[in-house]
Every structure is written in structure tokens, then in C-alpha cells.
Amino acid sequence: MQDSDFITLEKVEKVFEVRKKAGFLKRERRQVRAVDSISFTVARGEMVGYIGPNGAGKSTTIKMLTGILMPSAGRLRVAGIDPSRERTRLAHRIGVVFGQRTTLWWDLPLIDSYRLAHRMYRIPDARYRENLDRCVELLELGALLDVPVRQLSLGQRMRGDIAAALLHDPEVLYLDEPTIGLDVVSKAKVRGFLKELNTERGTTVLLTTHDLQDIEQLCSRVMVIDHGRLMYDGPLAGLHEAGEGERTLVVDLERELPPIEVPPCRVVRVEGPRQWLAFPAGQSAAPLVAAIAAAYPLVDLSVREPDIEAVIAKMYAEKAVS
């Protein structure tokens, strides 16, 4: 196993059999293909966004990667380990955070869940103390350690869950909606912590989320899944091009003027001396800025990236039409 294929999926499928009522005392069986022949690799130390609509197959993929579910077909390896066959061995090398479910003991103080992890993973005392102190400091958990988990807010509990997943120094961290329901401050704390974790320790992170700001701030690579199939795998910038997104130039002029004419830009909004110009995401902004500066009394200018959510929605719509 090389660092470039630390996580490997080769034509992985997951099919569920569902029973549906089909009349009085009758039920018919049908198959639901949650993951449909997906292949990809993740290098050691990468932070990858894995996104898609509800029911796309994201959580099913994560559950197969952790060994909770067994693939119906295909080959899957994490750090050279088959998750479904060696769950115990793999558990010592991965950390998992499911935003909708907690791994913490509901009626006990937060610190008791950490003490349990200490024993369960057989973490050396010095390492446990070092990791706990680091998580407590960076995630601001000091005042919460003696509070029963049921009394914590959602944001506090999520930070507590992330700390619990990291006490045993996992090489891979799976995050399934880790910022769901969090306020702006809590999201910023979690994102900052994850950046530092990846930079300092080289932890491999696979992140599924509906909050696309998580992806924009944390991941340079993104995979888009829909109906169990991989629609896109590449750099974040390329996602805009794949979805034919548009960037925006916000231009402030010295005075109010007619709409700016600089192809291929098109003016989408004018408010006094400020104008908004849309142009293709794959187009460099430099020549457009130079052309505007040469022909118009320019005071200020900024470039806004396309909204990822709109880009993905467009990709889904185009696929549905085709």
C-alpha cells in the first residue's frame, strides 16, 4: 500500500432489499442500489469533501468504510485493511463522528466518556493526557468536562464527539455532518481545529456535509455523489467549471455610468456607480480586470466565486434532463 492509495474503493456497490406493501396481506420485494459501482482513492493526509443530496449514498459509503456495512460487490481497503472483515483492527486506526448520533454516554459527565475511550482503546496514559489536554484547549471543553452529556447544547456535544474520536490518534477521521445544527461560532471553532489537526498530524479526513462552507474552507478536493454514482471527483475550482458556474466581478466606478461592455462579461445588476458583472468560472479574471481598468474610471473591484450549492443543483438538473 502506498500513501497515494491509503483509502481505496474499486467498483463498490451496496444493495438493500426493501419490502413494500402491495395490497392486503401481500408485500413485494424490491432492491435499492444505495451505492452503484463507485471507485476512488484517497491519499494519506488528504482532506476530501464527499457531498450530495439526501439519499445519494454518502452515509452508506462511510458505513462501509468503517465496517458497519458490508459491500454487496467490489473491493474496499482502508490502510490496507478490509473494514468488514477486520473491524476491531481497523477501529484503532480510524475515528468517526456522525452528526446525528453521539458516541458519548448520555447521562454521565463528558469526562467519563473520555475515560472509557482511554480504557477501550488502551491508550498509553501519557498520550491520553496529552491528546485530551489538546482537544480540551482547542475545542474549549474545559468548563464542560463535568457536565452530563444530556445537558450539553448541540454545539457543545458535537465538539465533545470530535474530541472523543481523536483521543486514540486515528490515522483517518470520517466526519458525517459534523457541523449540523451548530451556530456560526461553534462552526468556526470546529473548522479551525480540523485544519490544525490535518496540518500538524497529517490526519486523513473524509467529510460529508450539507454545509458547503465546510467544503470551501477545509477541502481542496471534492467528490459529488448522486443516486449512488460518482458525478465529479476533482479540485474545488473544477467543480464550478463542471457545473458551468459563473464568477462575479463587483466593480465600483467613480460615477454612475451605462452598463459596462467587456466581453464575455454580462452586467447582471447596477446600483449607482457599482456594477455586478458575471463571467464563466473557467475564465481568468485578469484580462477582464485590465480591460475594465483601461476603459472605465475604476475605483475598486473584487471577484466573487460562484455559489457551490447552485453549481451542484445545476449539475443534478442537467443530469435529470439527460
Rosetta silent file (secondary structure, phi, psi, omega in degrees, C-alpha in Angstrom):
SEQUENCE: MQDSDFITLEKVEKVFEVRKKAGFLKRERRQVRAVDSISFTVARGEMVGYIGPNGAGKSTTIKMLTGILMPSAGRLRVAGIDPSRERTRLAHRIGVVFGQRTTLWWDLPLIDSYRLAHRMYRIPDARYRENLDRCVELLELGALLDVPVRQLSLGQRMRGDIAAALLHDPEVLYLDEPTIGLDVVSKAKVRGFLKELNTERGTTVLLTTHDLQDIEQLCSRVMVIDHGRLMYDGPLAGLHEAGEGERTLVVDLERELPPIEVPPCRVVRVEGPRQWLAFPAGQSAAPLVAAIAAAYPLVDLSVREPDIEAVIAKMYAEKAVS
SCORE:     score description
SCORE:     0.000 S_00000001
   1 L     0.000  130.615  177.686    0.000    0.000    0.000 S_00000001
   2 L  -102.309  163.183  179.214    1.284    3.447   -0.983 S_00000001
   3 H   -60.876  -27.550 -177.106    0.395    6.793    0.548 S_00000001
   4 H   -72.447  -20.206  178.538   -1.475    7.678   -2.660 S_00000001
   5 H  -124.947   50.150 -179.792   -3.994    4.842   -2.145 S_00000001
   6 L   -62.583  -40.354  171.993   -4.434    4.979    1.623 S_00000001
   7 E  -118.471  129.060 -176.591   -8.189    4.555    1.097 S_00000001
   8 E  -134.367  128.997  171.649   -9.260    2.565   -1.964 S_00000001
   9 E  -123.667  129.633  179.144  -12.666    1.715   -3.401 S_00000001
  10 E  -125.726  105.667  177.759  -12.919   -0.363   -6.588 S_00000001
  11 E    50.208   48.991 -177.960  -16.376   -0.698   -8.145 S_00000001
  12 E   -79.943  135.210  177.629  -18.026   -0.828   -4.727 S_00000001
  13 E  -129.736  151.357  171.531  -21.773   -1.448   -4.589 S_00000001
  14 E  -140.263  117.826 -177.968  -24.320   -1.637   -1.803 S_00000001
  15 E  -117.528  129.673  176.635  -27.780   -3.006   -2.495 S_00000001
  16 E  -107.816  142.884  174.208  -30.570   -3.124    0.091 S_00000001
  17 E   -97.375  123.617 -175.847  -33.647   -5.301   -0.172 S_00000001
  18 E  -116.925  134.098  175.890  -36.783   -3.373    0.728 S_00000001
  19 E   -98.519  132.455 -177.368  -40.227   -4.825    1.350 S_00000001
  20 E  -127.586  136.539 -179.839  -43.162   -2.720    0.220 S_00000001
  21 E   -64.968  130.833 -177.392  -46.848   -3.308    0.869 S_00000001
  22 L  -129.156   38.521 -178.950  -48.556   -4.328   -2.364 S_00000001
  23 L   124.187  179.754 -177.142  -52.116   -4.998   -1.247 S_00000001
  24 L   -65.579  122.113  178.747  -53.904   -6.804    1.552 S_00000001
  25 L    61.446   16.963  179.750  -51.568   -9.313    3.213 S_00000001
  26 L  -124.684  140.200  175.508  -49.108   -9.000    0.342 S_00000001
  27 E  -133.847  135.285  177.482  -45.688   -7.437    0.260 S_00000001
  28 E  -104.869  149.569  179.850  -43.412   -7.141   -2.708 S_00000001
  29 E  -103.091  139.685  174.340  -39.633   -7.059   -2.530 S_00000001
  30 E  -142.624  156.571 -178.740  -37.500   -4.625   -4.464 S_00000001
  31 E  -101.191  137.256  175.954  -33.832   -3.748   -4.468 S_00000001
  32 E  -114.892  120.875 -178.654  -32.476   -0.274   -3.728 S_00000001
  33 E   -92.400   97.036 -176.653  -28.985    0.418   -5.011 S_00000001
  34 E   -76.059  -37.015  175.877  -27.593    2.906   -2.479 S_00000001
  35 E  -128.953  128.490 -169.266  -24.034    2.836   -3.866 S_00000001
  36 E  -122.984   91.411  173.827  -23.545    1.971   -7.516 S_00000001
  37 E    55.055   55.280 -179.951  -20.072    0.878   -8.681 S_00000001
  38 E   -90.083  135.865  175.916  -18.067    3.672   -7.036 S_00000001
  39 E  -132.669  130.924  171.901  -14.284    3.805   -7.433 S_00000001
  40 E  -167.374  163.716  173.990  -11.864    6.317   -5.915 S_00000001
  41 E  -127.535  151.375  175.432   -8.686    6.593   -3.875 S_00000001
  42 E  -127.197  127.908 -179.090   -7.737    8.985   -1.080 S_00000001
  43 L   -78.799  154.981  175.983   -4.101    9.715   -0.296 S_00000001
  44 L   -59.838  131.661  177.792   -2.723    9.764    3.236 S_00000001
  45 L    87.676   -1.170  178.741   -3.137   13.258    4.702 S_00000001
  46 L   -77.248  151.255  167.518   -5.814   14.445    2.240 S_00000001
  47 E  -116.015  112.904 -172.508   -8.932   16.358    3.308 S_00000001
  48 E  -120.319  132.172  174.184  -11.693   15.406    0.882 S_00000001
  49 E   -87.982  134.188 -178.725  -15.268   16.653    0.707 S_00000001
  50 E  -125.480  100.605 -166.942  -17.858   13.992   -0.138 S_00000001
  51 E  -125.086  161.365  179.718  -21.118   15.729   -0.957 S_00000001
  52 L   166.075  170.670 -178.835  -24.526   15.118   -2.451 S_00000001
  53 L   -72.251  171.715  175.423  -28.255   15.372   -1.706 S_00000001
  54 L   -58.595  136.795  179.362  -30.082   13.314    0.918 S_00000001
  55 L    81.841    7.960 -177.201  -30.233    9.671   -0.124 S_00000001
  56 L   -76.207  -24.086 -179.340  -27.283    9.987   -2.506 S_00000001
  57 L   117.996    7.761 -176.986  -25.256    7.276   -0.742 S_00000001
  58 H   -63.409  -56.099 -176.579  -22.832    9.351    1.336 S_00000001
  59 H   -65.096  -33.908  176.921  -23.558    7.819    4.742 S_00000001
  60 H   -62.401  -40.796  177.654  -23.752    4.330    3.236 S_00000001
  61 H   -61.491  -46.423  179.966  -20.241    4.798    1.860 S_00000001
  62 H   -60.067  -41.456 -178.633  -18.958    5.941    5.264 S_00000001
  63 H   -66.630  -32.819  174.917  -20.579    2.938    6.959 S_00000001
  64 H   -71.678  -36.868  179.440  -18.844    0.575    4.535 S_00000001
  65 H   -66.947  -26.736  179.883  -15.521    2.338    5.122 S_00000001
  66 H   -93.789   -8.279  179.902  -15.899    1.816    8.872 S_00000001
  67 L    91.162    2.136  178.491  -17.014   -1.804    8.591 S_00000001
  68 L   -68.144  -39.191  176.653  -20.575   -1.208    9.829 S_00000001
  69 L  -115.723  149.823  176.118  -21.922   -2.361    6.461 S_00000001
  70 L  -101.336  134.035  178.549  -20.501   -4.972    4.107 S_00000001
  71 L   -62.086  146.639  175.026  -20.347   -4.097    0.380 S_00000001
  72 L   -77.183  -26.956  179.216  -22.601   -6.081   -1.937 S_00000001
  73 E  -160.629  162.807  177.351  -19.847   -6.074   -4.553 S_00000001
  74 E    95.123 -179.015 -177.061  -16.444   -4.566   -5.237 S_00000001
  75 E  -125.478  137.685 -176.912  -13.271   -4.165   -3.230 S_00000001
  76 E  -140.939  133.012  178.458  -12.623   -1.729   -0.390 S_00000001
  77 E  -139.840  141.127  173.199   -9.494   -1.130    1.707 S_00000001
  78 E  -126.869  116.826 -176.244   -8.555    1.378    4.410 S_00000001
  79 L    52.902   36.901  179.306   -4.853    1.439    5.305 S_00000001
  80 L    79.789    3.941 -175.848   -4.606   -1.986    3.690 S_00000001
  81 E  -107.988  138.524  172.419   -7.412   -3.392    5.876 S_00000001
  82 L   -82.609  109.089 -172.731  -10.744   -4.830    4.721 S_00000001
  83 L   -57.597  -40.408 -175.066  -13.159   -2.952    7.047 S_00000001
  84 L   -74.278  -20.656 -177.636  -15.934   -5.552    7.085 S_00000001
  85 L   -98.662  -24.219 -177.214  -13.557   -8.438    7.879 S_00000001
  86 L  -132.572   57.662 -175.679  -11.248   -6.754   10.398 S_00000001
  87 H   -61.746  -42.486 -177.579  -13.406   -4.218   12.195 S_00000001
  88 H   -64.307  -45.474  178.851  -11.594   -4.462   15.518 S_00000001
  89 H   -62.866  -41.254 -178.737   -8.170   -3.973   13.971 S_00000001
  90 H   -68.654  -34.224 -175.541   -9.426   -1.067   11.872 S_00000001
  91 H   -56.563  -29.895 -179.298  -11.163    0.603   14.836 S_00000001
  92 L   -77.179   -9.557 -175.698   -7.807    1.515   16.364 S_00000001
  93 L  -113.482   -3.968 -178.871   -6.816    3.391   13.193 S_00000001
  94 E  -127.636  156.984  171.534   -9.983    5.383   12.461 S_00000001
  95 E  -127.759  144.327 -175.525  -12.168    7.951   14.166 S_00000001
  96 E  -134.696  135.543  174.027  -15.814    8.558   13.281 S_00000001
  97 E  -129.730  113.753  173.948  -18.220   11.400   14.035 S_00000001
  98 E   -99.926  117.140 -175.684  -21.859   11.073   12.995 S_00000001
  99 L   -59.769  -28.573 -176.668  -23.568   14.431   13.406 S_00000001
 100 L   -87.800  -13.464 -176.900  -26.966   12.835   14.024 S_00000001
 101 L  -135.547  142.666 -178.957  -25.740   10.333   16.645 S_00000001
 102 L  -102.909  148.786  173.794  -23.456   10.680   19.623 S_00000001
 103 L   -99.039    2.786 -177.332  -20.854    8.231   20.878 S_00000001
 104 L   -87.381  152.938  178.117  -20.919    9.869   24.321 S_00000001
 105 L   -78.032  118.085 -166.636  -22.645    8.422   27.387 S_00000001
 106 L   -60.097  -43.919 -172.945  -25.859   10.415   27.693 S_00000001
 107 L   -95.312   -2.912 -177.196  -26.323   10.524   31.487 S_00000001
 108 L  -102.921  156.825  174.389  -22.659   10.683   32.504 S_00000001
 109 E   -58.479  151.169 -177.570  -20.291   13.659   32.647 S_00000001
 110 H   -54.222  -41.103 -176.291  -18.350   14.250   29.440 S_00000001
 111 H   -61.645  -28.761  179.788  -15.048   13.272   31.068 S_00000001
 112 H   -67.213  -33.946  176.387  -16.395    9.762   31.815 S_00000001
 113 H   -66.011  -36.223  178.621  -16.835    9.074   28.096 S_00000001
 114 H   -70.282  -38.194  177.475  -13.213   10.065   27.562 S_00000001
 115 H   -64.620  -36.121  177.023  -12.058    7.805   30.398 S_00000001
 116 H   -64.601  -43.736  178.076  -13.956    4.931   28.795 S_00000001
 117 H   -61.307  -38.344  177.763  -12.223    5.595   25.440 S_00000001
 118 H   -55.246  -46.379 -179.130   -8.907    5.612   27.326 S_00000001
 119 H   -74.883  -43.109 -173.491   -9.563    2.069   28.560 S_00000001
 120 H   -64.277  -40.941 -179.306  -11.292    0.764   25.455 S_00000001
 121 L   -92.392    0.104 -179.651   -8.524    1.766   23.047 S_00000001
 122 L    53.157   48.836 -179.559   -5.766    1.021   25.574 S_00000001
 123 L   -76.264  129.375  176.342   -4.259    4.461   25.036 S_00000001
 124 L   -54.017  141.574 -173.599   -0.995    4.954   26.950 S_00000001
 125 H   -54.533  -46.360 -177.349   -1.612    7.257   29.933 S_00000001
 126 H   -63.986  -40.411 -179.989    0.795    9.974   28.822 S_00000001
 127 H   -68.726  -39.990  177.743   -0.611   10.002   25.286 S_00000001
 128 H   -59.879  -47.008 -178.927   -4.188   10.074   26.539 S_00000001
 129 H   -63.678  -41.516 -179.892   -3.455   13.045   28.794 S_00000001
 130 H   -63.894  -46.516 -179.175   -1.640   14.892   26.024 S_00000001
 131 H   -66.719  -41.257  179.593   -4.439   14.333   23.496 S_00000001
 132 H   -63.094  -46.875 -179.986   -7.168   15.161   25.995 S_00000001
 133 H   -59.966  -40.291 -178.911   -5.478   18.403   27.062 S_00000001
 134 H   -65.877  -46.213  179.505   -5.003   19.411   23.434 S_00000001
 135 H   -64.396  -42.419 -179.251   -8.635   18.712   22.478 S_00000001
 136 H   -61.746  -41.271 -179.400   -9.960   20.427   25.592 S_00000001
 137 H   -69.120  -50.957 -173.295   -7.915   23.535   24.868 S_00000001
 138 H   -74.297  -29.078  179.273   -8.576   23.848   21.139 S_00000001
 139 L   -99.757    4.235  176.316  -12.264   22.891   21.304 S_00000001
 140 L    54.726   59.095 -177.567  -12.864   24.880   24.521 S_00000001
 141 L  -107.134   -0.911 -173.608  -14.236   21.953   26.529 S_00000001
 142 H   -52.340  -44.266 -177.179  -12.678   22.759   29.919 S_00000001
 143 H   -79.084   -4.159 -173.913  -15.880   24.005   31.549 S_00000001
 144 H  -106.793   -7.940 -171.219  -17.897   21.095   30.146 S_00000001
 145 L   -61.116  -32.358 -178.191  -15.946   18.067   31.349 S_00000001
 146 L   -99.555   10.664 -179.775  -18.043   17.538   34.489 S_00000001
 147 L   -94.348  131.147  175.505  -21.380   18.311   32.803 S_00000001
 148 E   -56.727  140.864 -175.337  -23.682   15.371   31.925 S_00000001
 149 H   -57.331  -36.440 -178.300  -23.849   14.949   28.151 S_00000001
 150 H   -64.580  -17.455  179.746  -27.649   15.343   28.147 S_00000001
 151 H   -93.731   -2.770 -179.841  -27.222   18.894   29.477 S_00000001
 152 L   -81.204  148.709  172.770  -24.880   19.975   26.684 S_00000001
 153 L   -72.478  168.792 -179.513  -26.072   22.061   23.756 S_00000001
 154 H   -60.682  -42.056  179.648  -25.823   20.538   20.276 S_00000001
 155 H   -64.412  -40.886  178.067  -22.720   22.580   19.524 S_00000001
 156 H   -65.818  -42.252 -179.445  -21.033   21.558   22.778 S_00000001
 157 H   -65.086  -38.652  179.698  -21.904   17.902   22.229 S_00000001
 158 H   -63.845  -41.484  177.307  -20.525   17.956   18.679 S_00000001
 159 H   -64.238  -37.454  177.046  -17.223   19.360   19.920 S_00000001
 160 H   -64.755  -39.425  178.789  -17.244   16.665   22.605 S_00000001
 161 H   -65.439  -41.311  179.537  -17.839   13.952   19.997 S_00000001
 162 H   -62.715  -43.039  177.690  -14.963   15.184   17.832 S_00000001
 163 H   -60.867  -43.390 -179.219  -12.614   15.084   20.819 S_00000001
 164 H   -61.453  -33.871 -178.178  -13.747   11.536   21.676 S_00000001
 165 H   -75.179  -12.973 -173.389  -12.995   10.401   18.111 S_00000001
 166 H  -111.117   -4.053 -174.717   -9.420   11.725   18.298 S_00000001
 167 L   -63.223  -29.271 -176.218   -8.151   10.533   21.676 S_00000001
 168 L   -97.547   17.564  176.752   -6.591    7.360   20.240 S_00000001
 169 L    57.689   57.222  179.605   -4.684    9.168   17.431 S_00000001
 170 L   -68.234  147.316  176.617   -6.634    7.823   14.432 S_00000001
 171 L   -81.144  -26.080 -179.491   -4.956    7.948   11.055 S_00000001
 172 E  -126.432  136.573  176.945   -8.302    8.505    9.323 S_00000001
 173 E  -123.098  119.910  175.932  -11.189   10.676   10.506 S_00000001
 174 E   -99.896  125.187 -178.816  -14.658   10.260    8.978 S_00000001
 175 E  -120.178  111.792 -179.910  -16.947   13.208    9.588 S_00000001
 176 E  -106.872  101.315 -177.118  -20.621   12.765    8.680 S_00000001
 177 L    55.549   56.189 -175.033  -22.357   16.164    9.030 S_00000001
 178 L   -71.912  -17.885 -178.445  -20.060   17.320   11.868 S_00000001
 179 L  -110.813   14.858 -177.979  -21.380   20.911   11.929 S_00000001
 180 L   -61.026  129.178  177.100  -25.091   20.143   11.616 S_00000001
 181 L    75.468    4.475 -177.958  -27.153   22.487   13.779 S_00000001
 182 L   -84.645  151.195  174.612  -24.138   24.439   15.042 S_00000001
 183 L   -79.376  173.553 -174.358  -24.064   28.203   15.380 S_00000001
 184 H   -60.002  -41.726 -178.297  -21.553   30.330   13.497 S_00000001
 185 H   -65.300  -45.358 -179.303  -19.082   30.494   16.409 S_00000001
 186 H   -64.642  -39.084  178.131  -19.125   26.731   17.012 S_00000001
 187 H   -61.803  -43.152 -179.833  -18.658   26.029   13.297 S_00000001
 188 H   -62.307  -39.861  179.150  -15.634   28.312   13.185 S_00000001
 189 H   -64.069  -44.694 -178.510  -14.083   26.529   16.193 S_00000001
 190 H   -65.665  -44.723 -179.592  -14.607   23.090   14.660 S_00000001
 191 H   -63.260  -42.363  178.669  -13.242   24.119   11.255 S_00000001
 192 H   -61.871  -40.634  179.865  -10.181   25.735   12.813 S_00000001
 193 H   -64.527  -43.715 -178.424   -9.496   22.631   14.870 S_00000001
 194 H   -65.680  -38.512  176.552   -9.779   20.322   11.851 S_00000001
 195 H   -60.114  -46.201 -178.685   -7.397   22.475    9.808 S_00000001
 196 H   -65.603  -40.484  178.966   -4.826   22.348   12.585 S_00000001
 197 H   -59.891  -45.945 -179.271   -5.285   18.593   13.050 S_00000001
 198 H   -67.674  -40.145 -177.637   -4.676   17.946    9.359 S_00000001
 199 H   -69.754  -47.022 -173.285   -1.708   20.302    9.135 S_00000001
 200 H   -79.202  -38.727 -172.674    0.091   19.202   12.296 S_00000001
 201 H  -111.856   -5.331  178.488   -0.627   15.465   12.364 S_00000001
 202 L    66.241   26.724  179.452   -1.393   14.676    8.729 S_00000001
 203 L   -66.579  130.676  176.746   -4.710   13.063    9.647 S_00000001
 204 E   -77.530  131.318 -175.677   -6.663   11.926    6.596 S_00000001
 205 E  -126.754  127.720  171.176  -10.175   13.410    6.635 S_00000001
 206 E  -114.881  118.117 -169.902  -13.248   12.407    4.630 S_00000001
 207 E  -117.186  121.395  170.468  -16.009   14.938    5.188 S_00000001
 208 E  -109.055  136.298 -175.338  -19.668   14.625    4.220 S_00000001
 209 L  -164.108  155.785  170.032  -21.799   17.687    4.799 S_00000001
 210 L   -98.877  -10.333  178.030  -24.667   19.814    3.522 S_00000001
 211 L   -89.076  101.289 -173.432  -22.903   22.961    4.708 S_00000001
 212 H   -71.876  -12.212  172.682  -20.834   23.826    1.668 S_00000001
 213 H   -68.542  -29.281  173.971  -18.833   26.403    3.611 S_00000001
 214 H   -58.296  -46.773 -178.612  -17.259   23.406    5.381 S_00000001
 215 H   -64.902  -46.896 -176.586  -16.044   22.182    1.991 S_00000001
 216 H   -61.791  -36.831 -175.179  -14.864   25.605    0.818 S_00000001
 217 H   -88.814  -18.424 -173.382  -12.862   26.269    3.972 S_00000001
 218 H  -115.703  -31.173 -166.989  -11.407   22.799    4.554 S_00000001
 219 L  -114.814  134.965  173.086  -11.121   20.783    1.343 S_00000001
 220 L   -92.956  -18.777  178.710   -9.107   21.264   -1.837 S_00000001
 221 E  -120.794  143.594 -179.188  -10.669   18.169   -3.404 S_00000001
 222 E  -138.672  141.067  173.005  -14.362   17.353   -3.623 S_00000001
 223 E  -117.786  134.418  179.996  -16.362   14.333   -4.763 S_00000001
 224 E  -112.335  125.225 -179.346  -20.026   14.684   -5.729 S_00000001
 225 E  -117.254  141.044  177.831  -22.298   11.644   -5.466 S_00000001
 226 E  -147.304  129.067 -177.795  -25.879   11.328   -6.724 S_00000001
 227 L    50.902   39.679  174.688  -28.095    8.224   -6.717 S_00000001
 228 L    80.783    0.898 -178.140  -25.112    6.158   -5.642 S_00000001
 229 E  -116.534  146.102  179.727  -22.875    7.219   -8.519 S_00000001
 230 E   -80.886  117.419 -178.173  -19.843    9.463   -8.539 S_00000001
 231 E   -92.907  -30.795 -176.962  -20.623   12.522  -10.676 S_00000001
 232 E  -153.038  140.891  175.669  -17.465   14.532  -10.070 S_00000001
 233 E  -146.770  110.015 -178.542  -14.058   13.978   -8.471 S_00000001
 234 E   175.400 -167.359 -179.481  -11.503   16.751   -8.632 S_00000001
 235 E   -68.080  155.492 -178.631  -10.377   20.124   -7.313 S_00000001
 236 H   -58.488  -40.552 -179.569  -12.898   22.516   -5.833 S_00000001
 237 H   -61.632  -37.386 -179.157  -12.247   25.049   -8.607 S_00000001
 238 H   -68.849  -22.741  178.002  -13.041   22.445  -11.250 S_00000001
 239 H   -62.102  -38.728  178.541  -16.447   21.795   -9.706 S_00000001
 240 H   -62.474  -41.153 -178.976  -17.523   25.274  -10.814 S_00000001
 241 H   -69.122  -40.452  179.678  -16.423   24.545  -14.352 S_00000001
 242 H   -62.481  -35.379  178.696  -18.120   21.137  -14.402 S_00000001
 243 L   -93.298    9.457 -179.973  -21.373   22.776  -13.342 S_00000001
 244 L    52.667   47.197  178.040  -20.815   25.720  -15.694 S_00000001
 245 L   -75.969  171.011  179.820  -20.854   28.150  -12.812 S_00000001
 246 E  -125.388  140.842  171.263  -20.209   31.860  -13.083 S_00000001
 247 E   -94.510  165.352 -176.631  -17.891   34.154  -11.159 S_00000001
 248 E  -129.450  131.958  171.042  -18.815   37.754  -10.461 S_00000001
 249 E   -97.468  124.438  174.626  -16.874   40.982  -10.784 S_00000001
 250 E  -103.383  111.691 -171.524  -18.115   43.707   -8.444 S_00000001
 251 E  -111.033  124.867  173.472  -16.954   46.981   -9.980 S_00000001
 252 E  -104.754  120.283 -179.974  -17.019   50.382   -8.246 S_00000001
 253 E  -101.341  166.306  179.028  -16.701   53.317  -10.668 S_00000001
 254 L   -66.490  -29.160 -178.377  -16.012   56.979   -9.946 S_00000001
 255 L  -151.283  167.868  178.868  -19.517   57.896  -11.082 S_00000001
 256 L   -69.114  129.089 -177.919  -22.710   56.319  -12.367 S_00000001
 257 L  -136.459  164.491  174.032  -22.281   55.118  -15.958 S_00000001
 258 L   -60.234  162.850 -178.992  -24.151   52.966  -18.502 S_00000001
 259 L   -52.501  136.923 -179.442  -23.611   49.165  -18.175 S_00000001
 260 L   -66.567  139.526  178.829  -20.016   48.117  -18.752 S_00000001
 261 L  -119.254   94.603  176.963  -19.342   46.377  -22.067 S_00000001
 262 L  -139.079   97.029  179.763  -16.388   43.982  -21.804 S_00000001
 263 L   -60.666  146.284    2.173  -16.977   40.555  -23.413 S_00000001
 264 L   -91.353   18.978  179.901  -17.577   37.864  -22.226 S_00000001
 265 L   -67.725  149.451  171.171  -18.898   39.674  -19.139 S_00000001
 266 E  -132.065  135.269 -179.083  -22.581   40.458  -18.830 S_00000001
 267 E   -76.522  125.541 -178.346  -23.973   43.012  -16.444 S_00000001
 268 E  -109.422  -13.411 -178.685  -26.460   41.429  -14.052 S_00000001
 269 E  -164.422  142.419  176.988  -27.044   44.353  -11.690 S_00000001
 270 E  -135.439  128.115  174.756  -26.393   48.095  -11.446 S_00000001
 271 E  -134.637   98.551 -177.931  -26.734   50.273   -8.340 S_00000001
 272 L    60.846 -128.852 -179.380  -25.417   53.797   -8.855 S_00000001
 273 L   -81.305   -0.905  179.730  -21.660   53.638   -9.551 S_00000001
 274 E  -100.352  134.108  178.658  -21.478   49.927   -8.591 S_00000001
 275 E  -130.859  143.733  177.395  -21.990   47.218  -11.207 S_00000001
 276 E  -108.885  123.202 -178.021  -22.065   43.404  -10.973 S_00000001
 277 E  -119.949  126.247  178.201  -20.679   41.518  -13.988 S_00000001
 278 E   -95.601  143.004  176.252  -20.971   37.747  -14.450 S_00000001
 279 E  -148.504  157.151 -175.179  -18.415   35.729  -16.433 S_00000001
 280 E   -57.483  142.080 -176.856  -17.686   31.976  -16.898 S_00000001
 281 L   -62.023  -29.446 -179.378  -15.976   30.294  -13.941 S_00000001
 282 L   -79.444   -7.544 -178.226  -13.273   28.876  -16.199 S_00000001
 283 L   -84.745  136.184  175.657  -12.318   32.319  -17.481 S_00000001
 284 L   -69.976  139.760 -179.979   -9.362   34.157  -15.915 S_00000001
 285 L   -80.641  -20.675 -173.015  -10.367   37.435  -14.287 S_00000001
 286 H   -56.702  -52.030 -179.490   -7.030   39.164  -15.020 S_00000001
 287 H   -65.819  -30.053  178.723   -7.670   40.236  -18.657 S_00000001
 288 H   -69.144  -42.922  177.688  -11.196   41.339  -17.794 S_00000001
 289 H   -62.328  -42.578  179.652   -9.945   43.494  -14.923 S_00000001
 290 H   -62.904  -41.190 -179.421   -7.286   45.002  -17.192 S_00000001
 291 H   -66.434  -40.464  179.191   -9.860   45.790  -19.903 S_00000001
 292 H   -67.491  -43.339 -179.574  -12.235   47.440  -17.427 S_00000001
 293 H   -63.102  -32.933 -178.411   -9.442   49.472  -15.822 S_00000001
 294 H   -76.667  -27.001 -172.634   -8.290   50.701  -19.243 S_00000001
 295 H  -108.549  -13.294 -174.465  -11.730   51.798  -20.435 S_00000001
 296 L  -133.616  152.789  178.577  -13.554   52.938  -17.291 S_00000001
 297 L   -75.064   85.958 -172.193  -12.839   55.201  -14.271 S_00000001
 298 E   -84.013  132.030  175.333  -12.257   52.351  -11.821 S_00000001
 299 E  -103.931  -45.273 -178.262  -12.200   52.971   -8.054 S_00000001
 300 E  -155.389  158.578 -179.558  -12.348   49.409   -6.691 S_00000001
 301 E  -156.323  141.059  176.189  -13.013   45.858   -7.874 S_00000001
 302 E  -138.999  156.527  179.916  -13.487   42.443   -6.272 S_00000001
 303 E  -114.430  128.735  178.029  -14.063   38.910   -7.564 S_00000001
 304 E  -111.584  132.093 -179.632  -16.705   36.665   -6.042 S_00000001
 305 L   -76.423  155.012  179.665  -16.616   32.920   -6.546 S_00000001
 306 L   -66.562  153.899  178.213  -19.754   31.069   -7.669 S_00000001
 307 L   -74.802  118.551 -175.228  -22.073   29.572   -5.090 S_00000001
 308 H   -61.715  -38.614 -178.155  -21.221   25.867   -4.892 S_00000001
 309 H   -59.885  -40.279  178.601  -24.734   24.874   -3.896 S_00000001
 310 H   -67.384  -37.762  179.297  -26.121   26.454   -7.069 S_00000001
 311 H   -62.646  -46.121 -179.347  -23.447   24.727   -9.159 S_00000001
 312 H   -65.745  -41.543  177.883  -24.301   21.297   -7.737 S_00000001
 313 H   -58.719  -39.252  178.966  -28.034   21.906   -8.166 S_00000001
 314 H   -66.968  -39.514  177.728  -27.381   22.722  -11.821 S_00000001
 315 H   -61.043  -43.677  179.217  -25.358   19.521  -12.250 S_00000001
 316 H   -63.315  -43.991 -178.213  -28.243   17.477  -10.832 S_00000001
 317 H   -62.621  -42.706 -179.705  -30.782   19.253  -13.037 S_00000001
 318 H   -66.108  -37.187  178.898  -28.726   18.694  -16.201 S_00000001
 319 H   -67.691  -37.656 -179.660  -28.270   15.014  -15.362 S_00000001
 320 H   -64.853  -38.430 -179.880  -32.012   14.607  -14.788 S_00000001
 321 H   -68.336  -41.561 -179.157  -32.786   16.153  -18.175 S_00000001
 322 L   -71.402    0.000    0.000  -30.228   13.985  -19.962 S_00000001
